[in-house]
Amino acid sequence: MRSAIFGGITALAAIGLVAGPALAQRDPAYAAARASGKIGEQADGYLGIVADATPALQKLVDDINIKRKAVYTQKSSENKATIEAYALTSGCIAVAATTPGEKYRAPDGTWMTRTDAAPIRDPRCP
């Protein structure tokens, strides 16, 4: 049963993540911060600041995370899942979708730079 729920959430989260990053990438500040390794994806479904949070960078990350939470809240309600489960599945997909050179948070909490190899994902990822 649990895998069926996560499978459905995974499919829906993937759809949401296709639109989410596309919209965020229209913001040159987001694209620059991501490309420079100042921000990265986390398994909890939210962006994180890798180091040295400036007020502008914090505002950018907060704005995106607020929008992500709104999507997770809506989609989790529609799919009878918790916000946390939906966010985790979305985060797993976002970490997996990073490209070489981008940052992501490993399960042990350290920031990693994506290589050509698959990222180290949270063991709870479906």
Residue pairs with C-beta under 8 A, 6 or more apart in sequence:
3 126
5 81
5 85
6 85
6 89
6 126
7 126
8 79
9 76
9 79
9 81
9 85
9 86
9 89
9 126
10 89
10 92
10 93
10 126
12 75
12 79
12 86
13 75
13 86
13 89
13 90
13 93
14 93
16 71
16 75
16 90
17 90
17 93
17 94
17 97
20 67
20 68
20 71
21 94
21 97
24 30
24 64
25 31
27 60
29 56
29 60
30 39
30 60
30 64
33 39
33 57
33 60
34 40
34 102
34 103
35 101
35 102
37 50
37 101
37 102
37 103
37 113
38 49
38 50
38 51
38 52
38 57
39 47
39 48
39 49
39 50
39 57
39 60
39 61
39 103
40 47
40 48
40 50
40 98
40 102
40 103
40 104
40 105
40 111
41 47
41 48
41 91
41 94
41 95
41 97
41 98
41 102
41 103
41 104
41 105
42 48
42 91
42 95
42 104
42 105
43 88
43 91
43 92
43 95
43 105
43 107
43 121
43 122
43 124
43 125
44 84
44 87
44 88
44 91
45 68
45 72
45 86
45 87
45 88
45 89
45 90
45 91
45 94
46 65
46 68
46 69
46 87
46 91
47 61
47 64
47 65
47 68
48 61
48 105
48 111
49 57
49 58
49 61
50 103
50 111
51 111
53 61
68 87
68 90
69 83
69 87
72 83
72 86
72 87
72 90
73 83
75 86
76 82
76 83
76 85
76 86
76 87
79 86
88 122
88 124
88 125
89 125
89 126
91 122
92 121
92 122
92 124
92 125
92 126
95 104
95 105
95 119
95 121
95 122
95 125
96 118
96 119
96 121
96 125
98 104
98 114
98 119
99 114
100 114
100 115
100 116
101 113
101 114
102 113
102 114
103 111
103 112
103 113
103 114
104 111
104 112
104 114
104 119
105 111
105 112
106 112
106 119
106 120
107 120
107 121
107 122
107 123
112 119
112 120
